[in-house]
Amino acid sequence: AVIVGVCNGDEILVTKYRTGFAHYALVAGFTEIGETLEETVQREVMEETGLHVKNIRYYKTQPWGVTGGLLLGYFCDLDGEGEDITLDREELAMAEFFPRNNLPAHDDGISLTREMMRMFEEGREPK
């Protein structure tokens, strides 16, 4: 599975799932058979938000106990300005860009999602 920090300058895309996980999150999803991880990043961002991304860069891997697999963290950049977010309302309740200095969630010391948000907040995401 992948977790994706979609960057737009000094903003990052933060989401909330429609059901289940109640906390703020990043775009995430599972890799399909025959798909590269980078293709998964592009597809999941497009499916969940309608946005196109570029400059996909690997950040870190974390074991993911939910499936017994791995969760791979990536950062990427919004490809194009002025694109509107189109939510997959079956999956997401919200998706919004937040500025680096005003992120709604803080590092819990456990999750890759929170760590990636903290790295962005501190300006330490891979360029």
VENRA-V819198 format. One line per field, one symbol per residue. psi: psi as a letter, one per 20 degrees, with the letter a starting at -180 (. if undefined). burial: 1 if it has 16 or more other ideal C-beta (glycine too) atoms within 10 Angstrom, else 0. A space follows every 50 residues. Layout:
# VENRA-V819198
psi->???
burial->???
This chain:
# VENRA-V819198
psi->qqppooqnckqqpqrpqgrdoirqrrprrqpqpjprhhhgggggggghij qqrrlppqgqqpqohgijbqoppqqrqpnqqjpqpoqnihhqhqpqpqqh jlqiqqpjjgqhghghhggghikjqp.
burial->11111111001111101000000111111010000000011101100110 10100110100100000000111111110000001010001100101101 001010100011111111111000100
